[in-house]
Amino acid sequence: MRVYLDNAATTPIRPEVLECYIDTLKLIGNPSSVHSSGQQVRQVLEEARESLAKSLDCDRSEVLFTSGGTESDNLAIKGIYWQRKAEEANRNIVISAGTEHHGVIDPIEWLETHEGAEVVLVPVNFDGELDLAWLENYLAEHHSKVALISLMWANNETGVVTDIKAITTMANSFNIPVHTDAVAAFGHLPTSFKDSGLAAMSISAHKLGGPVGIGALIVSRSTKLVSIIHGGGQERGMRSGTMNAPAAKAFALAGKVAIETLNDERARLADIKQKLVEQARTINPSLTQTALKARTLPNIVHFTLAGGSGDSLLFLLDQEGISVSTGSACQAGVNRPSHVLIAMGRTEDQAKGCLRITLGHESTEADIDALLVALPKAIESTLRAGLSSQ
């Protein structure tokens, strides 16, 4: 029986969510159709929007359904940038960080290459924390040229949590919109959109027990953006295309369950994480915990293995029936060091030897016990292979 510890890549769909999804898939009708079948599906969609808005503490009109986190990031970053440029042509600076997910980094780099954007990265310390004092000073001097800020709420590789409210407070004083990729945070942290001060926030269903292929961009009612998909004008004209009502309903249910169980689940996963961290320290001195001094999510544990390959460690553990990762699944199969660790000041060799263990709603202490049994041999073999290749 496999042990699954890669929940930051995707989570098992919750049984009640799967049942809801299958039942709703049986409905026939386009939610934009005016006949009764279409309007029945439309009602399902709008009830899902209302439910998700409640889980996010936002207005229902602020929820735009998308295909997932990457689409939401692209819509927010490109859409807000183009809107700001149209309003004030001198605003071409996009502020982000080197530790962001590629769903944020790549559209920003695209804007730099194709739209003349100037990209400014907030410095990151050894533990993955953003230098907010630097950001405050930068905004004080350059705010008139900044189009937007995009900084993630919690890092998907290291689990480091960012003080989003502190960022929006300083940005909003200069009328600068802030977008956050909250894909790793939603369902694992309190994420009130109303209290956050954000202009936009990206989330995804399959990170919290929902189906793959459905996400949302939460856009404040005061924020305007240019659409990147044109067609029928659905989702307030910001995201055209036939709305996926069954997936939206399943997403809403997954979000509801995650928020209702948030405190208990955070405490449960924190206990499991603590057990892993404490016992991992005794396995091998080459294995060290990343972001040791930073505030991190309770479901993400990240290590670096000095002198070893994270890919080798992953494959050896996989042979023992344990699924872990070295970082983002969106970059799986790419033989290069973690850009997150590089931004945190690690060397390329250090950034190649990483191990990410991520917990979910099905994770148990028994899973960690199995990992701890297999890990010492896997580390030893990985380090031995590293020495023999030198």
Secondary structure as UniProt FT lines:
FT   STRAND          3..4
FT   TURN            7..9
FT   HELIX           15..25
FT   TURN            31..32
FT   HELIX           36..56
FT   HELIX           60..62
FT   STRAND          63..66
FT   HELIX           69..87
FT   TURN            89..90
FT   STRAND          93..96
FT   TURN            98..99
FT   HELIX           102..114
FT   STRAND          118..121
FT   TURN            126..127
FT   HELIX           132..142
FT   HELIX           143..145
FT   STRAND          146..150
FT   TURN            156..158
FT   STRAND          160..161
FT   HELIX           164..172
FT   TURN            173..175
FT   STRAND          178..181
FT   TURN            183..185
FT   TURN            187..188
FT   HELIX           193..196
FT   STRAND          200..204
FT   HELIX           205..207
FT   TURN            208..209
FT   TURN            212..213
FT   STRAND          215..219
FT   TURN            221..222
FT   TURN            234..238
FT   HELIX           245..260
FT   HELIX           262..280
FT   TURN            281..283
FT   TURN            285..286
FT   STRAND          287..289
FT   TURN            292..293
FT   TURN            298..299
FT   STRAND          300..305
FT   TURN            306..307
FT   HELIX           310..319
FT   TURN            320..321
FT   STRAND          322..323
FT   HELIX           329..331
FT   TURN            332..333
FT   HELIX           339..343
FT   TURN            344..345
FT   HELIX           348..352
FT   STRAND          354..358
FT   TURN            361..362
FT   HELIX           365..388
//
